[in-house]
Each structure stands twice: as structure tokens, then as C-alpha cells.
């Protein structure tokens, strides 16, 4: 097994982003899929174009405090976009973009792009207290374009673009929902908005397309008919719901099928039966019949809304159905519903993407904010290539992910992808490819024994998020884990004009932007303790797992900082849990005025009866004079450990996908 070796011989290497005031010399290379330089390429950085040399190399000075777009084009190749930010680069390491691969245009080759779950309801119009309204009833289309403007250029590059429209549409009040716990609908303008963003097809086979019965279906179909969007997966009867959408792309027929995986336990159910309306039921027998009815030379794309919400891996029922669909002739299989990212599988040389996560959705759970766009190049009915573009659903806005957030998206996809699939970097995206029977190669890092025992982000070691990690340490055990926050350097704050909805801020706590983005908590003179931390709970965590909270702290004054864990119990409503959920202290830092100092606290996650958790911080002025104090926090991480302590004699331990590494205080004995 070949190891990609990255050597670290520096003690206590911190994850420090390059300062805004310092221009960054960014370098990269444009190559074809075989790794051969494309000399005729042009890299447009914003409005400035840079010619690529004979060796395929480009470079430019990055001096912007916000994101920049790289538009890469070459004659005879598909144009592609990459988004960069200063937080993509670590101080002390060269600012090198991984080789950007361009795909050659060929007769019969088609580029498709797939997006996850989309709606425009609830918190877009009626946000939580203290948050700005994103969409106003009087200007839905204009405000909606502001939401999608940052991903529209990515969508428009494709020959055909698809999104899961998980909502009915109506501008009239719908008052007769089916009897289930969560129902909603979106304004009619969503159809026009999705078309404006570049989508050609919407999948309707999902569990919200019959929320308000036939009345909601009628207004939905009327809105879609006023656009050029194709659709399938729902209808006023079973025959209509199961009918595929047909699009001619580059002179060849493509058929799009869409299904929901279960009927629901309420009456009337959400699926179409006989003359009853609803979504198409993704029963394997129905799917076999529908695929069998397509022309033999047709290209078929099947989408299934199934599985379990917030689950890391597909339900066996979903995996069984999608594999059967491939055997029955589907050329691509796409999954929806979990609202979080799941991995890929290449089965019988066909791509299965089990969950694309959210695209345009108002969920506040932290894991639901990791998303992606999936590009798929098809040579006729054969898979040529797939590429994942990481997204950050930032304050309910779909935006290109950067920095720690992009690393987290790529690490999650690689970790959850089938072992027969290999992933590699193309720029800051991920190519999804078959391993062709070979084992996936891990990355090995060598750690100096004088290195700090605080958790280290693997990005600071130069490790790729797309490869599992093996650690070589002479004498000290280590462990590997995953960050639950993925935003603790605060570099994402205010990007794309998004309002942060993840941290408790107010008159005495704020996200500071500028040369160094951070969380600042201020205790006024004579004031009470000030609380900040995570605004809502995280549902995706592991009961009873060991975890560590770490970061850097800077203090002006004399303070006590308590780090606390709050639980949302199984039967608690969200509001009840936010106000009265059980809280326990997991660590404390106390001290006087100081420059930046590291801290780290170990704890175990709750064992039982816990639906979700959140991290809180409480700052108290403990000076005798009570003159007030200010605390700054940066590089926060909340790491759940995926491995036990691993020593040099544990040679049989498999490589592990992770975001963080921690060395034991004491040498191995």
C-alpha cells in the first residue's frame, strides 16, 4: 500500500490563517484528467485574466478580505469555477491550489449538475427572534435571487441541472394539510426562481409534495407550467406521478424519474394510488416497471427520497432500492431526504449518491449546513466522471464553502463513501472515481514528540481531507476525531453578506471581523456574567463519546470562563430545551489580562436520553473592582474522538478519516 507522506517536525503548530493585511502569493496548475498541463488555459481571477504557461502553472496575489472566484477555461474543455478565500491557506505553508483538472468536451458527453433539498418557507419569511428577514412577501423573486446569486454561476455551467423541490407552491393560504407533524408550502415564485438560477428539472417525489393535498398539487403544477422547468415524481393520480420527465440533451433522450420511499403512516398518505394524487411511491416493483418501459437507448436518471433524517449512512432499504434500480437500468441514482451529506458508491459502473444534503433550506442544525453540488459527466449512458463542489448553507444561503467548512465537507464525503470509491482533489473540489479494485491509499504524518498535546487540525499538517490518516509518533499515543463546529475560526463570518445564525450574539457578544475574525464577549462594569456559545443544538453527535473542547483565548481584565454542555432531552421542545435544558460544566478557564493562550478540556458526551447538545460559554468578571472585562475566543473546536489512544505498538489500527489529531501528554508505556 502506497502512503502519501507528510512530515511535521515543528512543535505546537497552530492552525493560523494568513492575516488579511498580507497579500498571498497563490499558485496552482491547470491540467487535463491525465495530469498533463493545459498550456492554453486562462484563469480569470475576478475581472483579471491570467494566461497559463506551457507548464500549466498560474499565480496571482490574493489581497482580498472576501472570497474570490477563479473561472478556468480552455479551448475544447468545459469551463469551471473555483472559489477561494484567505482561510483556505495556512500561515507557514505555501498557498498552493491543488491541480485543477479540466474535462475535455467530446461528442456525446453531457455535464449534469445535481443539487439537494430546496424550499422557501418558514424562517425565510419569519426568522427567529433577533435575526433578519431574508425574503419579504412583496419581493419574493428579487429577494430570492439574492439567496441564490452565489451558486447560480456554478449551476449555469451544466448542460442540464436538477434540484429536489421539497415543497408545494401557493400564494393563497392552504388550510387542509395531511395529518402529520411537519407541513409547509412555498410561494409560487420559487418555480421561477429555480429556473433563473439555472435549473432545468425539479424532482417532486418527496414527503412534502402532498402536504396540502390536491389543492397544493394544483397550484404547484400551475406554477411549474408557467416556467420551462421539467418535473416528475408527483401527480393527481398514480399514472401521472410515475411518468418520467423527458429532456433532449445534445440530441439524445434523457428520462428523469423521481420517487418517495415510503407512503406515511397517516391518512390520506403522501403517495399516489390509483386515482388518488400524491408523490410517486419508490417501491422496487414500480421502479422496475417504470425503467423497463423506457426506450432501450434512453439515458435514465433516478432520484429517490428515502432513508433516515440526519443519518450518516443510507438506510439498508434505500441502498437496496437504489442498487436494484441500477440493476434494472438506471444510469445515475441520486438520493435525498436525510438533510445531511452521505457518501457515494459506484455500483456496476454506475454512480449512486445517497444524499446531497440541503441546498435551499431553513434548517438550523449544524450538520445540515454542510452541502454540495454534484457534477456528473456522462458519455452517453456511461459514467465518465463525477465531482463534488462543497457548499456552506450559511444563514440559509447556499454558498461555495471555504476554509474549515470546505475541509469538513470533503472529509465527511470521503469518510462516508464506499471503500471501492477513491476521491482526489481537483482544486478545492473532490473527484469521485472508482478505485478499480485497488485499496484507498491513506496519508501518513510523522509527528515530533515535542508537539503540543492540544488538538491539532489536520489542515495545519498539510493532510488532505480526502484520505484517511495514519500517524507515526516515536513514543506518544495519539487519537483522531471530528470537529462538531467546523466554524470555530470564524473566517466564514459575513462572507457573501450572510447573517450568522449559529452563535449567541447581542449587545455583549459579537463576531468581530477585520484582520482577525473572532468571537468577542464583553462583561460591562458592574455587570452580571455574560453567556454566549452555540445558538441552537447539534443533533448529529455520538452518545457517550469522549470529546474535547479547545481553542485560544485572549483576556482584557480578570475573568472566569465556564464551558458548559446543555442537553435537549428526547421529549423536550426546542424552546423548552433552550431555556431549561440540563446544563453541566465541562471545563473552566480563569486568569487575568493575557495575550493569546491555549486551552483544552476533555469530557464525555451524554450517555442516554439526549436528542441534541450544544456548547455554552459563560464569562464572569471576578476582579474586586468589577470594572468590566473582554474575552476574545478563536480557533474553537469541539472534537468527538473516533479512535481510542493509539500507541506505536498498535500497528493493526486502520487509517481513519478525521479533522483533528491529539497527542497524549505522556509517552507510551
C-alpha positions in Angstrom: 0.0 0.0 0.0 1.4 3.3 -1.1 1.4 6.1 1.6 1.4 9.8 0.7 4.0 11.1 3.3 3.6 14.4 5.0 6.3 15.1 7.6 5.8 17.5 10.6 8.8 18.4 12.6 7.5 21.5 14.3 6.3 21.5 17.9 2.9 23.0 18.7 2.0 24.0 15.1 -1.2 26.1 15.4 -3.9 26.5 12.8 -3.4 30.1 11.9 -4.9 31.7 8.8 -2.9 34.2 6.8 -3.5 37.8 8.0 -5.8 40.0 5.9 -3.1 42.7 5.7 -0.6 40.3 4.0 -1.0 39.6 0.2 -0.8 35.9 -0.5 1.1 34.6 -3.5 -1.3 31.9 -4.7 0.0 29.3 -7.1 -1.6 26.4 -9.0 -1.7 24.4 -12.1 -4.3 23.6 -14.8 -4.2 20.1 -16.1 -6.3 17.6 -18.0 -7.7 14.4 -16.4 -4.4 12.6 -17.2 -2.5 15.3 -15.3 -1.0 16.8 -18.4 -0.6 20.6 -18.4 -3.1 22.6 -20.4 -1.0 25.5 -21.8 -3.8 27.4 -23.5 -5.9 27.8 -20.4 -7.0 31.1 -18.9 -7.6 31.7 -15.2 -9.9 34.7 -14.6 -9.5 36.0 -11.0 -12.4 38.3 -10.6 -12.2 40.6 -13.5 -8.5 40.0 -14.2 -7.4 37.2 -16.6 -4.1 35.3 -16.2 -2.6 33.3 -19.0 -1.3 29.9 -18.1 2.2 29.0 -19.1 3.4 26.0 -21.0 3.7 24.1 -17.7 0.1 24.8 -16.9 1.0 27.0 -13.9 -0.6 30.2 -12.8 -0.1 32.5 -9.9 -1.7 35.7 -8.6 -1.6 37.9 -5.5 -4.6 37.3 -3.2 -5.2 40.6 -1.4 -8.9 40.5 -0.9 -10.5 40.1 2.5 -13.5 38.3 1.0 -14.0 35.4 -1.4 -12.7 35.4 -5.0 -13.9 33.4 -7.9 -11.5 31.6 -10.3 -13.0 30.9 -13.7 -10.9 28.4 -15.6 -11.4 28.0 -19.3 -9.5 26.4 -22.2 -10.5 25.7 -25.8 -12.1 22.2 -26.1 -12.7 21.9 -22.4 -15.6 22.5 -20.0 -15.3 25.8 -18.2 -15.3 25.5 -14.4 -15.4 27.7 -11.3 -13.5 27.5 -8.0 -14.0 29.9 -5.1 -11.1 30.8 -2.8 -10.7 32.7 0.5 -7.6 33.5 2.6 -8.8 30.9 5.1 -8.0 28.2 2.6 -4.3 28.7 3.3 -2.4 28.2 6.5 0.4 30.5 7.7 3.8 28.9 7.2 2.8 26.8 4.3 2.8 27.7 0.6 -0.5 28.9 -0.7 -0.9 26.2 -3.4 -4.2 25.3 -5.0 -4.3 21.5 -5.8 -4.1 20.8 -9.5 -7.3 21.9 -11.2 -8.5 19.3 -13.7 -10.5 20.3 -16.7 -12.7 17.8 -18.6 -12.5 17.6 -22.4 -15.6 18.2 -24.4 -16.5 15.3 -26.7 -19.4 14.4 -28.9 -22.0 12.6 -26.8 -20.5 13.9 -23.5 -23.0 15.6 -21.2 -22.5 17.6 -18.0 -25.2 17.3 -15.4 -25.4 19.1 -12.0 -27.5 17.9 -9.1 -28.5 19.9 -6.0 -30.1 18.8 -2.8 -33.3 19.7 -1.0 -35.0 23.1 -1.7 -37.9 25.1 -0.3 -38.7 28.7 0.5 -40.8 28.9 3.6 -40.9 29.2 7.4 -37.8 31.0 8.6 -37.0 32.7 5.3 -40.1 34.8 6.0 -40.4 34.6 9.8 -36.9 34.3 11.3 -36.1 33.5 14.9 -36.0 36.5 17.3 -33.2 38.9 16.5 -32.5 37.6 13.1 -33.1 39.5 9.8 -35.8 38.6 7.4 -34.3 37.1 4.2 -37.4 37.1 2.0 -40.3 39.7 2.0 -43.7 38.7 0.8 -43.8 41.7 -1.5 -40.5 40.9 -3.2 -40.1 37.2 -3.2 -38.4 36.9 -6.6 -35.9 39.8 -6.0 -35.0 38.6 -2.5 -34.8 35.0 -3.7 -32.3 35.9 -6.3 -30.1 37.4 -3.6 -30.2 33.9 -1.9 -29.1 32.0 -5.0 -26.8 34.5 -6.7 -23.6 33.0 -5.3 -24.3 29.5 -6.7 -26.1 30.5 -9.9 -22.8 30.7 -11.9 -22.0 27.1 -10.9 -25.4 25.8 -11.9 -25.4 27.5 -15.3 -22.2 25.7 -16.4 -24.1 22.4 -16.8 -26.0 21.1 -19.8 -28.8 20.1 -17.5 -29.4 21.0 -13.8 -31.6 19.2 -11.3 -32.8 20.1 -7.8 -35.1 18.3 -5.3 -38.1 20.8 -4.8 -39.3 19.6 -1.5 -42.4 21.8 -1.2 -45.7 22.6 -2.7 -46.2 26.1 -4.1 -49.0 28.5 -3.4 -49.6 32.2 -2.9 -53.0 31.5 -1.4 -53.4 30.2 2.1 -53.6 26.4 2.1 -55.7 25.2 5.1 -56.2 21.4 4.8 -52.9 19.7 5.5 -52.5 15.9 5.7 -52.3 14.9 9.4 -48.6 14.8 10.0 -46.2 16.7 12.3 -44.4 19.0 9.7 -46.1 20.6 6.8 -45.3 23.8 4.8 -45.5 25.3 1.4 -43.6 28.0 -0.5 -44.6 30.9 -2.8 -45.3 30.4 -6.4 -42.2 32.4 -7.3 -40.0 29.6 -6.2 -40.5 27.9 -9.6 -39.4 31.0 -11.5 -36.5 31.5 -9.1 -35.2 28.0 -9.6 -35.3 28.4 -13.3 -33.5 31.8 -13.0 -30.8 30.0 -11.0 -30.2 27.7 -14.0 -32.2 24.6 -13.1 -33.9 22.6 -15.9 -35.7 19.9 -13.9 -37.2 19.6 -10.4 -37.7 16.3 -8.6 -41.1 16.2 -6.9 -41.1 12.6 -5.4 -40.7 13.6 -1.8 -42.6 13.7 1.5 -43.7 17.3 1.3 -45.3 17.3 -2.2 -48.7 16.3 -0.8 -48.7 18.3 2.4 -51.8 20.2 1.4 -53.4 17.5 -0.8 -54.7 18.2 -4.3 -55.2 21.9 -3.7 -51.4 22.2 -3.1 -50.7 20.0 -6.1 -52.9 22.1 -8.4 -51.2 25.4 -7.5 -47.8 23.7 -7.7 -48.4 22.4 -11.2 -49.8 25.7 -12.4 -46.6 27.5 -11.2 -44.4 25.0 -12.9 -46.4 25.2 -16.1 -45.6 28.9 -16.2 -41.9 28.1 -16.4 -39.8 25.9 -18.7 -38.9 23.6 -15.8 -39.5 19.9 -16.4 -40.6 17.8 -13.5 -41.7 14.3 -12.4 -42.5 12.4 -9.2 -46.0 13.7 -8.3 -49.4 13.9 -9.9 -53.2 13.8 -9.4 -53.1 10.1 -9.9 -50.6 7.2 -9.8 -50.0 7.1 -13.6 -49.2 10.8 -13.7 -47.0 10.6 -10.7 -44.9 7.8 -12.1 -44.5 9.3 -15.5 -40.9 10.3 -16.2 -39.8 13.7 -17.4 -38.1 13.6 -20.8 -35.5 16.1 -21.9 -33.5 16.1 -25.2 -29.9 16.9 -24.4 -27.4 17.1 -27.3 -29.8 15.2 -29.5 -30.4 12.3 -27.1 -33.3 11.5 -24.9 -32.8 11.7 -21.1 -35.5 10.5 -18.8 -35.8 11.7 -15.2 -37.7 9.6 -12.6 -38.4 10.7 -9.0 -39.9 8.8 -6.1 -40.5 8.9 -2.3 -39.5 5.9 -0.4 -42.5 5.4 2.0 -46.2 6.2 2.0 -46.5 7.6 5.5 -48.5 6.3 8.4 -51.3 8.9 8.2 -54.4 9.0 6.1 -54.6 10.1 3.4 -51.0 9.0 2.7 -48.5 11.1 0.8 -48.3 8.8 -2.2 -50.4 8.5 -5.4 -52.5 5.3 -5.6 -54.8 4.7 -8.5 -56.9 7.8 -8.9 -55.6 9.4 -5.7 -53.0 12.2 -6.0 -49.6 12.4 -4.3 -45.9 11.5 -4.8 -44.7 8.5 -6.8 -44.0 5.6 -4.4 -40.5 4.3 -4.8 -41.4 0.6 -4.5 -38.8 -1.6 -6.2 -41.5 -3.3 -8.2 -42.8 0.1 -9.5 -39.3 1.3 -10.3 -38.5 -1.9 -12.2 -41.7 -1.5 -14.3 -41.0 2.2 -15.0 -37.4 1.7 -16.0 -38.4 -1.3 -18.1 -40.9 0.9 -20.0 -38.2 3.4 -21.2 -36.7 3.1 -24.7 -33.6 0.8 -24.7 -31.3 3.6 -25.8 -32.6 6.2 -23.4 -30.4 7.7 -20.6 -32.2 7.4 -17.3 -31.7 9.4 -14.1 -33.5 8.1 -11.0 -33.9 10.1 -7.7 -35.2 8.6 -4.5 -36.3 10.5 -1.4 -35.8 7.9 1.3 -33.6 6.9 4.3 -33.4 8.5 7.7 -33.1 12.2 8.6 -29.6 13.2 9.9 -28.2 9.7 9.5 -24.6 9.4 8.4 -25.2 6.3 6.2 -28.0 5.3 4.0 -30.7 3.0 5.4 -30.4 -0.5 4.1 -33.8 -0.2 2.5 -32.6 2.8 0.5 -29.4 1.2 -0.5 -31.2 -1.9 -1.6 -33.7 0.1 -3.7 -31.1 2.2 -5.4 -28.9 -0.8 -6.2 -31.9 -2.6 -7.6 -32.6 0.5 -9.8 -29.1 0.3 -11.2 -29.6 -3.4 -12.0 -32.9 -2.5 -13.7 -31.3 0.0 -16.0 -30.9 3.4 -14.2 -27.8 5.1 -15.3 -27.5 7.5 -12.3 -29.1 7.2 -8.9 -29.5 10.2 -6.6 -30.8 10.1 -3.0 -32.5 12.8 -0.9 -34.2 13.3 2.5 -31.6 12.9 5.3 -30.8 16.7 5.0 -27.1 15.8 5.7 -24.4 14.6 3.3 -23.9 10.9 2.8 -21.3 9.2 0.7 -21.0 7.8 -2.8 -20.9 4.3 -4.4 -20.1 3.2 -7.9 -22.1 0.1 -8.5 -21.9 -1.8 -11.7 -20.0 1.2 -13.1 -23.0 3.5 -12.3 -22.9 6.3 -9.7 -25.1 6.3 -6.6 -25.0 9.5 -4.5 -27.0 8.6 -1.3 -27.8 12.1 0.0 -26.8 15.5 -1.4 -27.9 17.2 1.9 -29.7 20.6 1.8 -29.5 23.2 -0.9 -32.0 26.0 -0.1 -33.4 25.1 3.3 -34.0 26.8 6.6 -32.8 24.1 9.0 -30.6 25.4 11.8 -28.9 22.1 12.9 -25.2 22.5 12.4 -24.6 19.3 10.3 -27.4 20.3 7.9 -25.3 23.3 6.8 -22.8 21.1 5.0 -23.9 20.7 1.4 -22.7 20.1 -2.1 -23.4 20.4 -5.8 -22.6 17.3 -7.7 -21.3 17.4 -11.3 -21.7 14.3 -13.4 -20.2 13.9 -16.8 -21.9 11.2 -18.9 -20.6 9.7 -22.2 -24.0 8.6 -23.4 -25.2 6.2 -20.7 -21.8 5.6 -19.3 -20.3 7.4 -16.3 -17.2 9.4 -17.2 -16.6 11.4 -14.1 -18.2 13.0 -11.0 -17.1 15.9 -9.0 -18.4 17.3 -5.7 -18.4 21.1 -5.1 -18.6 21.8 -1.3 -21.3 24.2 -0.2 -21.9 26.0 3.1 -25.6 26.7 3.8 -24.6 29.9 5.6 -27.5 31.5 7.4 -29.9 29.6 5.0 -28.0 30.8 1.9 -26.3 28.2 -0.3 -22.7 29.5 -0.9 -19.5 27.9 -2.0 -17.7 26.6 1.1 -14.2 27.8 2.0 -11.7 27.2 4.7 -12.5 24.9 7.6 -16.0 24.4 6.3 -14.9 23.1 3.0 -12.4 20.8 4.7 -15.3 19.4 6.8 -17.5 18.8 3.8 -14.7 17.0 1.9 -13.7 14.9 5.0 -17.3 13.9 5.6 -17.8 12.8 2.0 -14.6 10.8 1.9 -15.3 9.2 5.2 -18.8 8.1 4.3 -18.1 6.9 0.8 -17.9 3.3 -0.1 -14.4 1.8 0.1 -14.5 0.9 -3.6 -14.6 4.6 -4.5 -11.5 6.8 -4.5 -11.6 10.5 -4.1 -8.9 13.0 -5.1 -8.7 16.8 -5.2 -9.3 18.9 -8.2 -8.7 22.4 -7.0 -10.7 22.5 -3.8 -13.3 20.1 -5.1 -13.4 16.3 -5.0 -13.3 13.9 -7.9 -15.3 10.8 -7.3 -13.8 7.8 -9.1 -13.7 4.0 -9.0 -10.6 2.6 -7.2 -10.5 -0.2 -9.9 -10.0 -2.8 -7.3 -7.1 -1.1 -5.5 -7.1 -0.1 -1.8 -7.6 3.5 -1.0 -4.2 5.0 -0.1 -4.0 6.7 3.3 -1.9 9.7 4.2 0.9 9.2 6.8 2.1 12.0 9.0 5.1 12.0 11.2 4.8 13.9 14.5 7.6 15.2 16.5 7.3 14.1 20.2 7.7 17.6 21.4 4.5 18.7 19.7 1.8 20.1 21.9 -0.9 17.9 23.4 -3.7 20.2 22.3 -5.9 19.0 19.5 -4.5 19.9 16.1 -6.5 20.5 12.9 -5.1 18.2 10.2 -5.1 21.1 7.7 -2.2 22.5 9.8 -0.2 19.3 9.0 -0.9 19.6 5.3 -3.1 16.4 5.3 -5.8 16.0 2.7 -9.4 15.7 3.8 -9.9 13.1 1.1 -7.5 10.5 2.6 -7.6 8.5 5.8 -4.7 9.2 8.2 -2.0 7.1 9.7 0.2 8.8 12.3 3.8 7.9 13.0 4.9 9.1 16.5 8.0 7.8 18.2 6.7 7.5 21.7 3.4 9.2 22.4 0.0 7.7 21.7 -2.5 9.7 19.6 -6.1 9.8 18.8 -8.2 11.1 15.8 -11.5 12.8 15.8 -14.1 15.0 14.1 -15.0 18.6 14.8 -18.7 19.2 15.5 -18.3 23.0 15.0 -16.3 23.3 11.7 -16.5 27.1 12.0 -14.5 27.9 15.1 -12.0 30.2 13.3 -15.0 32.5 12.4 -13.5 33.2 9.0 -16.8 32.5 7.3 -18.4 35.4 9.2 -20.1 38.0 6.9 -19.0 36.2 3.7 -21.5 36.6 1.0 -23.3 39.1 3.2 -24.8 36.2 5.2 -26.0 36.8 8.7 -24.7 34.3 11.2 -27.3 32.2 12.8 -25.1 29.8 14.8 -23.6 31.8 17.7 -25.3 33.6 20.6 -24.6 37.3 19.9 -26.1 40.6 21.1 -25.1 43.7 23.0 -22.4 41.9 25.0 -21.2 39.3 22.5 -20.4 39.7 18.8 -18.5 38.1 15.9 -15.6 40.6 15.2 -14.5 40.9 11.6 -11.4 42.6 10.2 -7.8 41.4 10.2 -8.6 38.6 12.7 -12.2 37.3 12.9 -13.2 36.0 16.4 -15.9 35.8 19.0 -15.8 38.6 21.5 -17.6 38.6 24.8 -17.8 41.7 26.9 -18.8 41.9 30.6 -19.8 45.5 31.4 -18.6 47.2 34.5 -20.6 46.0 37.5 -22.5 43.7 35.2 -23.6 40.1 35.6 -22.0 37.1 33.8 -22.5 37.1 30.0 -23.4 33.9 28.2 -22.6 33.0 24.6 -22.0 29.9 22.6 -24.0 27.8 20.2 -27.3 29.4 19.4 -29.1 26.1 18.8 -28.5 22.4 19.4 -26.5 19.9 17.3 -28.4 16.7 16.6 -25.5 14.9 14.9 -23.3 13.6 17.8 -22.4 10.3 19.4 -23.7 9.4 22.8 -21.1 8.6 25.4 -18.2 9.5 23.1 -15.1 11.1 24.6 -14.7 14.7 23.3 -12.5 17.7 23.8 -13.2 21.5 23.6 -10.2 23.5 22.7 -9.2 26.9 21.3 -7.4 30.1 22.0 -8.3 32.8 24.5 -7.3 36.5 24.9 -8.4 38.4 28.0 -8.5 42.1 29.0 -9.5 42.1 32.7 -9.8 39.4 35.4 -12.3 36.7 34.4 -13.6 33.2 34.9 -14.9 31.4 31.8 -17.1 28.4 32.3 -17.5 26.0 29.4 -20.8 24.1 29.7 -22.8 21.4 27.9 -26.5 21.7 27.5 -28.8 18.8 26.6 -32.0 18.7 24.7 -33.8 15.7 26.1 -35.8 13.3 23.9 -39.2 14.8 24.7 -38.2 18.5 25.0 -39.5 21.0 22.6 -36.7 23.2 21.1 -37.8 26.3 23.0 -38.1 24.5 26.3 -34.7 22.9 25.9 -33.0 26.3 25.0 -34.4 27.8 28.2 -34.4 24.9 30.6 -32.4 22.0 29.2 -30.0 20.4 31.7 -26.6 22.1 31.9 -23.3 20.8 33.3 -19.9 22.4 33.4 -17.2 20.6 31.4 -14.3 23.0 31.9 -13.2 26.3 33.3 -10.5 28.9 32.5 -9.6 31.6 34.9 -7.0 34.4 34.7 -6.1 38.0 34.2 -5.1 40.1 31.2 -3.1 38.0 28.8 -2.2 37.7 25.2 -3.4 34.6 23.3 -3.3 31.4 25.4 -4.4 27.9 24.5 -7.0 25.9 26.4 -8.3 22.4 26.2 -11.0 20.4 28.2 -11.9 16.8 27.9 -15.3 15.4 28.7 -17.7 12.6 27.7 -20.8 13.3 25.7 -24.2 12.4 27.4 -24.9 8.7 27.7 -28.7 8.5 27.3 -32.0 10.3 26.9 -30.4 13.1 24.8 -31.7 14.3 21.5 -29.2 17.1 20.8 -26.4 19.0 22.6 -24.9 22.5 22.5 -21.8 24.2 23.8 -22.2 27.3 26.0 -19.7 29.7 27.5 -20.3 32.0 30.5 -17.9 34.8 31.2 -17.7 36.4 34.7 -15.8 39.4 35.8 -14.0 38.3 39.1 -12.0 41.4 39.7 -12.6 43.1 43.0 -13.4 46.4 41.3 -15.8 44.9 38.8 -14.5 47.3 36.1 -15.6 45.1 33.3 -13.7 42.6 31.1 -13.4 41.5 27.5 -12.7 37.9 26.3 -11.8 37.0 22.7 -12.0 33.4 21.5 -10.6 32.0 18.3 -9.9 28.6 16.7 -12.6 26.9 18.8 -13.1 23.2 18.2 -15.4 20.7 19.7 -13.9 17.3 18.7 -15.5 14.0 19.1 -12.8 11.3 19.1 -13.2 8.5 16.6 -10.4 6.3 17.9 -9.1 5.3 21.3 -5.5 6.2 22.2 -3.2 4.5 19.6 0.3 3.7 20.5 3.3 2.7 18.4 2.6 -1.0 19.1 -0.9 -0.7 17.7 0.1 -1.5 14.2 -3.1 -3.2 13.3 -5.2 0.0 13.6 -6.8 1.1 10.3 -6.3 4.5 8.9 -9.1 6.9 10.0 -10.8 9.9 8.4 -10.6 12.8 10.7 -10.3 16.6 11.1 -8.3 16.6 14.3 -5.4 14.8 15.9 -4.3 14.9 19.6 -1.1 13.5 21.2 -1.2 12.1 24.7 0.5 14.0 27.4 2.6 11.0 28.5 4.8 8.7 26.4 3.6 5.3 25.6 4.4 2.6 28.2 
